[in-house]
Amino acid sequence: MTDDVIDYLRGVYEFLKSTCPNGFAEEAFPLPPSPTRAQELLLHAIESDAH
């Protein structure tokens, strides 16, 4: 299940990177001012294969 969520979000991230102006994908997935470790890991998982 977790892999499905990450794969879905990775797809959304890739779509935004390919169709929107530079930097928009990163702005669409912001971390809160004090992110939890889980939030940091999720963002890293989404961005890791997308770069």
C-alpha positions in Angstrom: 0.0 0.0 0.0 2.7 2.5 0.9 4.5 1.8 -2.4 1.3 2.4 -4.2 1.0 5.9 -2.6 4.6 6.7 -3.3 4.3 5.6 -6.9 1.1 7.7 -7.3 2.7 10.8 -5.8 5.8 10.2 -7.9 3.7 10.2 -11.0 2.0 13.4 -10.0 5.4 15.0 -9.3 6.7 13.9 -12.6 3.6 15.2 -14.4 4.0 18.6 -12.7 7.7 18.7 -13.6 6.9 18.0 -17.3 4.0 20.3 -17.7 4.5 23.3 -15.4 7.1 26.1 -15.1 10.4 25.4 -13.4 10.1 24.9 -9.6 6.4 24.4 -9.6 6.6 20.7 -8.7 8.8 21.5 -5.7 6.3 24.2 -4.6 3.4 21.7 -4.9 5.1 19.4 -2.4 6.3 21.7 0.4 7.3 20.5 3.8 5.9 22.3 6.8 8.2 24.5 8.9 8.9 21.6 11.3 8.4 18.4 9.3 8.3 15.1 11.0 10.8 12.4 10.0 8.0 10.6 8.2 7.2 13.7 6.1 10.9 14.1 5.2 11.2 10.5 4.2 8.0 10.6 2.1 9.2 13.7 0.2 12.6 12.1 -0.4 10.9 8.9 -1.7 8.8 11.0 -4.1 11.7 13.0 -5.4 14.4 10.3 -5.4 13.7 8.6 -8.7 12.2 11.8 -10.2 15.6 13.6 -10.6 
